[in-house]
Amino acid sequence: MRRFASLLLPLLSSLVVEAAVLDVYPDGSGPYPNLMSAAAAAQPGDTIRLADGVFAGPGNRNVILDRRRLTILSRSGDPEACVLDLEADGRGFLIYSGATTAIRIQGIAFHGGDPRLLPEQFLRGYGAGLAAQRLSAGGSIVVERCIFEDATAEAGGGAFLWEAAATFGGCVFRRNVATDGAGVYAGYCTDGNGVQFTGCLFHDNNYPYPSVGGYGGGIYYSHSLGTVELCTLAGNHAWLGAGVLVSTASDVHVEGVLIAFSPEGQGLALNNGQVGIVRCDFYGNAGGDWTGAIAGFLGVDCNMQEDPIFCGAAEADYTVRADSPCLAENNGCGPIGAFLQGCLAPGAVDAGSGRGPGSLALAAPSPQPCGGSATIAFALPTAGQVRLRVIDLEGRVRATLMDGFATAGVHRCETAEALGPGVYQLRLEFAGETRRQRLVVLR
């Protein structure tokens, strides 16, 4: 028997097929002239990797992903550098989600989509960046560090989900236009945890027809489950729910979310659904902040109505000033919004040193959110003892990245792979001063 097993092992090993990486270049060079050809050639578990540049033309849009395991990502991880220019002629991806679906999309920008002229069988009008439709139960869709911008649709200007579970982490939805869910529309999404958002930014999303109006300028949930956590929604337009609309039979948990300065519509509207709201700041929304069915949440569970003090909203800089009530150290409850401190308060100096800004610095982790490991960069004004730790939201030390002597200048280190999914604080301590940044781990 042992001899038979030894003969069988080489045969079994020869049947194992390793996942492949399929490289695609914007100039069409290489074995795959466009994204569509790479998707057609990909096998379950493969990765399609896009070089930096602008991908345009018929072969780089309206790609159908049919119930498979596949990762599509940019080589650099920077969505500003890897763009699918959809040229107002359809969308990026149509995903048919089923039990075997495991789609992951990372570090790509979806620009200028418009699905309103697609054939009806391909969800015409819905989801100008990506659309997902469930054909059988199960499956997962994960979208990380992607940008959805300057698109037009009937529903789901950035993304449209129908009976499909999906998770969005660290994504940006900006200047999209749709009647329902200018940023994202989620309909009948009840599988698993529904549609979830962590660390995402929604800004300047609007609706196309003034006489019809708009609903759910940032996110529209209908008959769906969902979670919105540590997101910023600013400057969005809608007749009902400029930031978030939780509509019929939906059940959504909203935590650590900042909704501000909507020129039209309430921050969050509840219409025949259920919502839990914890540690949120709704402020300056033209249609009201804590109004209607959510009025009773103000002042409970650290919910507030305070100016977040953005560093530069006019330039789409939604980081907050050092004296913002959205910073954990200022509110005593925890972080609110997708970003932490980006500028000092007027006339401020670094505590205890008498030096101006820029002496001691801790950069935001890269990538952010991360999949378990991220690069941390910090700068020291002089040599000395430095300590850099990872702290969870309960104040417990989860990892010590550096504790000892370091020279002046810029230093880099990596977070530990062992960190589980969650939201953490990076805390840098040097010469009596402290700097903080948020770290979001998705898996």
Residue pairs with C-beta under 8 A, 6 or more apart in sequence:
17 43
19 43
19 45
19 46
19 47
20 42
20 43
20 46
20 47
21 46
21 47
21 48
21 49
22 31
22 32
22 38
22 41
22 42
22 46
22 47
22 48
22 49
23 30
23 32
23 49
23 51
23 75
24 30
24 32
24 34
24 35
24 38
24 48
24 49
24 50
24 51
24 55
25 51
25 53
26 50
26 51
26 52
26 53
26 54
26 55
26 56
27 53
28 34
32 38
32 41
33 59
34 55
34 57
34 59
34 60
35 48
35 50
35 55
35 59
35 60
35 63
35 72
35 84
36 58
36 59
36 60
36 62
36 63
37 59
38 48
39 48
39 63
39 64
39 65
39 70
39 72
42 48
42 68
42 70
44 68
44 69
44 70
44 100
45 69
45 70
46 70
46 71
47 70
47 71
47 72
47 73
48 70
48 71
48 72
48 73
49 73
49 74
49 75
50 72
50 73
50 74
50 75
50 82
50 108
51 74
51 75
51 82
52 74
52 75
52 76
52 78
52 81
52 82
53 81
53 82
53 83
54 83
54 85
55 82
55 83
55 84
55 85
56 84
56 85
56 87
58 89
60 84
60 85
61 84
61 86
61 87
61 89
61 90
61 91
61 92
61 113
62 90
62 91
62 94
62 118
62 122
63 92
63 93
63 94
64 93
64 94
64 96
64 122
65 93
65 94
65 95
65 96
65 103
66 96
67 96
67 97
67 98
67 99
67 100
67 101
67 135
67 136
67 139
68 100
68 101
68 102
68 103
69 100
69 101
69 102
69 103
70 102
70 103
70 104
71 103
71 104
71 105
71 106
72 93
72 103
72 104
72 105
72 106
72 108
73 104
73 105
73 106
73 107
73 108
74 81
74 82
74 106
74 107
74 108
75 82
76 82
76 107
77 106
77 107
77 145
77 367
78 107
79 107
79 108
79 109
79 145
79 146
79 147
79 172
80 109
80 147
82 107
82 108
82 109
83 108
83 109
83 111
84 92
84 108
84 109
84 110
84 111
85 111
85 112
86 92
86 110
86 111
86 112
86 113
86 114
86 128
86 129
86 151
87 112
88 112
88 113
88 114
88 152
89 114
89 117
90 113
90 114
90 115
90 117
90 118
91 110
91 113
91 115
91 118
91 127
91 128
91 129
91 130
91 131
92 108
92 110
92 113
92 129
92 130
93 105
93 130
93 131
94 122
94 123
94 127
94 130
94 131
94 132
94 133
95 101
95 103
95 130
95 131
95 132
95 133
95 141
95 164
96 132
96 133
96 134
96 135
97 103
97 132
97 133
97 134
97 135
97 139
97 141
97 163
97 164
97 165
98 134
98 135
98 136
98 137
98 138
98 139
99 136
99 137
99 138
99 139
100 138
100 139
101 138
101 139
101 140
101 141
102 139
102 140
103 140
103 141
103 142
104 141
104 142
104 143
104 144
105 130
105 141
105 142
105 143
105 144
105 146
106 143
106 144
106 145
106 146
107 144
107 145
107 146
107 367
108 146
108 147
109 146
109 147
109 148
109 149
110 128
110 129
110 130
110 146
110 147
110 148
110 149
110 151
110 158
111 147
111 149
111 150
111 151
112 149
112 150
112 151
113 127
113 128
113 129
113 151
113 152
113 153
114 128
114 151
114 152
114 153
115 122
115 123
115 124
115 125
115 126
115 127
115 128
115 131
115 153
116 124
116 125
116 152
116 153
116 154
117 124
118 124
118 125
123 131
123 133
123 160
123 162
125 153
125 154
125 155
126 153
126 154
126 155
126 156
126 160
126 162
126 185
127 153
127 155
127 156
127 158
127 159
127 160
127 161
127 185
128 148
128 151
128 152
128 153
128 156
128 157
128 158
128 176
128 178
129 146
129 148
129 151
129 157
129 158
129 159
129 176
130 143
130 159
130 160
131 156
131 159
131 160
131 161
131 162
132 141
132 159
132 160
132 161
132 162
132 164
132 166
133 162
133 163
133 164
134 162
134 163
134 164
134 191
137 191
138 191
139 164
139 165
139 191
140 165
140 166
140 167
140 192
141 161
141 164
141 165
141 166
141 167
142 166
142 167
142 169
142 442
143 159
143 166
143 167
143 168
143 169
143 171
144 168
144 169
144 170
144 171
144 369
144 371
144 442
145 169
145 170
145 171
145 367
145 368
145 369
146 168
146 171
146 172
147 171
147 172
147 173
147 174
148 157
148 158
148 159
148 171
148 172
148 173
148 174
148 176
148 183
149 158
149 172
149 173
149 174
149 175
149 176
150 174
150 175
150 176
151 157
151 158
151 176
151 177
152 176
152 177
152 178
152 208
153 160
153 176
153 177
153 178
154 178
154 179
154 180
155 178
155 179
155 180
155 181
155 185
155 187
155 220
156 178
156 180
156 181
156 184
156 185
157 173
157 176
157 177
157 178
157 181
157 182
157 183
157 205
158 173
158 176
158 182
158 183
158 184
158 205
159 166
159 168
159 173
159 183
159 184
159 185
160 181
160 184
160 185
160 187
161 184
161 185
161 186
161 187
161 189
161 195
161 224
162 187
162 188
162 189
163 187
163 188
163 189
163 190
163 191
164 189
164 191
165 189
165 191
165 192
165 193
165 194
165 195
166 186
166 189
166 195
166 196
167 193
167 195
167 196
167 197
167 198
167 442
168 184
168 195
168 196
168 197
168 198
168 200
169 197
169 198
169 199
169 200
169 369
169 440
169 442
170 198
170 199
170 200
170 367
170 368
170 369
170 440
171 197
171 200
171 201
172 200
172 201
172 202
172 203
173 183
173 184
173 200
173 201
173 202
173 203
173 205
173 218
174 201
174 202
174 203
174 204
174 205
174 316
175 203
175 204
175 205
175 206
176 182
176 183
176 205
176 206
177 205
177 206
177 207
177 208
178 185
178 205
178 207
178 208
178 214
179 207
179 208
179 209
179 212
179 213
179 214
179 215
180 214
180 215
180 216
180 220
181 215
181 216
181 219
181 220
181 245
182 205
182 206
182 207
182 214
182 216
182 217
182 218
182 236
182 237
182 238
183 202
183 205
183 216
183 217
183 218
183 219
183 236
184 195
184 197
184 218
184 219
184 220
185 216
185 220
185 222
186 194
186 195
186 219
186 220
186 221
186 222
186 224
186 226
187 222
187 223
187 224
188 222
188 223
188 224
189 195
189 221
189 223
189 224
189 225
189 226
190 223
190 224
190 225
192 225
193 225
193 226
193 227
194 221
194 224
194 225
194 226
194 227
194 252
195 221
195 224
195 225
195 226
196 226
196 227
196 228
196 229
197 219
197 226
197 227
197 228
197 229
197 231
198 227
198 229
198 230
198 231
198 369
198 440
198 442
199 229
199 230
199 231
199 338
199 368
199 369
199 440
200 231
200 232
200 338
201 231
201 232
201 233
201 234
201 318
201 338
201 339
202 217
202 218
202 219
202 231
202 232
202 233
202 234
202 236
202 243
203 232
203 233
203 234
203 235
203 236
203 316
203 318
204 235
204 236
204 316
205 217
205 218
205 236
205 237
206 214
206 217
206 236
206 237
207 213
207 214
207 215
207 217
207 237
207 238
207 239
208 214
213 238
213 239
213 240
214 237
214 238
214 239
214 265
215 238
215 239
215 240
215 241
215 245
215 247
216 238
216 240
216 241
216 244
216 245
216 247
216 269
217 233
217 236
217 237
217 238
217 241
217 242
217 243
217 262
217 265
218 233
218 236
218 241
218 242
218 243
218 244
218 259
219 226
219 228
219 233
219 243
219 244
219 245
220 241
220 244
220 245
220 247
221 244
221 245
221 246
221 247
221 250
221 252
221 273
222 247
222 248
222 249
222 250
223 247
223 248
223 249
223 250
224 250
224 252
225 250
225 251
225 252
226 250
226 251
226 252
226 253
227 252
227 253
227 254
227 255
228 244
228 252
228 253
228 254
228 255
228 257
229 253
229 254
229 255
229 256
229 257
229 423
230 255
230 256
230 257
230 335
230 336
230 337
230 338
230 423
230 438
230 440
231 256
231 257
231 258
231 337
231 338
232 257
232 258
232 259
232 260
232 318
232 337
232 338
232 339
233 242
233 243
233 244
233 257
233 258
233 259
233 260
233 262
233 267
234 258
234 259
234 260
234 261
234 262
234 310
234 313
234 318
235 261
235 262
235 263
235 313
236 242
236 243
236 262
236 265
237 262
237 263
237 264
237 265
238 245
238 262
238 264
238 265
239 264
239 265
240 265
240 266
240 269
240 271
241 265
241 266
241 268
241 269
241 271
242 259
242 262
242 263
242 264
242 265
242 266
242 267
242 285
242 286
242 287
243 257
243 259
243 262
243 265
243 266
243 267
243 268
243 282
243 285
244 252
244 254
244 257
244 259
244 267
244 268
244 269
245 268
245 269
245 271
246 252
246 268
246 269
246 270
246 271
246 273
246 274
246 275
247 271
247 272
247 273
248 271
248 272
248 273
249 272
249 273
250 273
250 274
251 273
251 274
251 275
252 273
252 274
252 275
252 276
253 275
253 276
253 278
254 268
254 275
254 276
254 277
254 278
254 280
255 276
255 277
255 278
255 279
255 280
256 278
256 279
256 280
256 334
256 335
256 336
256 337
256 423
257 280
257 281
257 336
257 337
258 280
258 281
258 282
258 283
258 308
258 326
258 336
258 337
258 338
259 267
259 268
259 280
259 281
259 282
259 283
259 285
259 289
260 267
260 281
260 282
260 283
260 284
260 285
260 308
260 310
261 283
261 284
261 285
261 313
262 284
262 285
262 286
262 287
263 286
264 286
264 287
265 285
265 286
265 287
266 285
266 287
266 288
266 289
266 291
266 292
267 282
267 283
267 285
267 287
267 288
267 289
267 290
268 275
268 277
268 282
268 294
269 292
270 292
270 293
270 294
271 293
275 294
277 294
277 297
277 301
277 303
278 301
278 302
278 303
279 301
279 302
279 303
279 333
279 334
279 336
280 297
280 303
280 304
280 336
281 303
281 304
281 305
281 306
281 308
281 325
281 326
281 336
281 337
282 289
282 290
282 303
282 305
283 289
283 304
283 305
283 306
283 307
283 308
284 307
289 298
289 305
290 297
290 298
290 303
290 305
297 303
298 304
298 305
302 331
302 333
302 334
304 325
304 331
306 325
306 326
307 325
308 320
308 324
308 325
308 326
308 336
308 337
309 320
309 321
309 323
309 324
309 325
310 317
310 318
310 319
310 320
310 321
311 317
311 318
311 319
311 320
311 321
311 342
311 343
312 319
312 343
317 342
318 337
318 338
318 339
319 339
319 340
319 341
319 342
319 343
320 326
320 327
320 337
320 339
320 340
320 341
320 342
321 341
321 342
321 343
321 344
321 345
322 341
322 343
322 344
322 345
322 348
323 330
323 345
324 330
324 341
325 331
325 336
326 335
326 336
326 337
327 335
327 340
327 341
328 334
328 335
328 425
328 436
329 436
334 393
335 423
335 425
335 438
340 364
340 436
340 437
340 438
341 436
344 357
348 357
349 355
349 356
349 357
350 356
350 357
350 359
350 360
350 433
351 432
351 433
352 431
352 432
352 433
353 359
353 360
353 431
353 432
353 433
355 381
359 381
360 378
360 379
360 380
360 381
360 428
360 430
360 431
360 433
360 435
361 378
361 379
361 435
362 376
362 377
362 378
362 388
362 426
362 428
362 435
362 436
362 437
363 376
363 377
363 378
363 437
364 437
364 438
365 374
365 375
365 376
365 415
365 426
365 437
365 439
366 374
366 375
366 377
367 374
368 374
368 438
368 439
368 440
369 440
369 441
369 442
370 415
370 439
370 440
370 441
370 442
371 441
371 442
371 443
372 415
372 417
372 419
372 441
372 443
373 414
373 415
373 416
373 417
374 414
374 415
374 439
375 412
375 413
375 414
376 388
376 401
376 412
376 413
376 414
376 415
376 426
376 437
377 410
377 411
377 412
378 386
378 388
378 410
378 411
378 428
378 435
379 409
379 410
379 411
380 386
380 406
380 407
380 408
380 409
380 411
380 430
381 408
382 408
382 431
383 405
383 406
383 407
383 408
384 405
384 406
384 430
384 431
385 404
385 405
385 406
385 430
386 402
386 403
386 404
386 405
386 406
386 428
386 429
386 430
387 400
387 402
387 403
387 428
387 429
387 430
388 400
388 401
388 402
388 403
388 413
388 426
388 427
388 428
388 429
389 397
389 398
389 399
389 400
389 401
389 403
389 426
389 427
389 429
390 397
390 398
390 399
390 400
390 401
390 415
390 416
390 419
390 424
390 425
390 426
390 427
390 439
391 397
391 398
391 424
391 425
391 426
391 427
392 398
392 422
392 424
392 425
393 422
393 423
393 424
393 425
398 419
398 424
399 415
399 416
399 418
399 419
401 413
401 414
401 415
401 416
402 411
402 413
415 439
415 441
419 439
419 441
420 441
421 441
421 442
421 443
422 440
422 441
423 438
423 439
423 440
423 441
424 438
424 439
424 440
424 441
425 436
425 437
425 438
425 439
426 436
426 437
426 438
426 439
427 434
427 435
427 436
428 434
428 435
428 436
